[in-house]
Amino acid sequence: MKSVSVSVCKVILVAAILVSVFMPFGCSTFSQPGETAAEGHRRHQRVARINQQELMADIDTVLMLDEPSKLTDKRIP
């Protein structure tokens, strides 16, 4: 039982070290070379918009809202 608690403590320590190393940098260090702040902001907005569209498409698929209702065989213009 003692070895389990020691290994759990080691895992927690490693996780804490990784978080303390990578947390202060955030997303700002991963900007593209030659990219202005406005371009980075537009890129983040575009990624967020695409992610939202994909999430809505997934929800529509789960709720079966992306299929036609097939209530009538006549085409309605």
Secondary structure as GFF3:
##gff-version 3
##sequence-region A 1 77
A	DSSP	alpha_helix	2	22	.	.	.	ID=ss1
A	DSSP	three_ten_helix	28	30	.	.	.	ID=ss2
A	DSSP	alpha_helix	37	62	.	.	.	ID=ss3
###
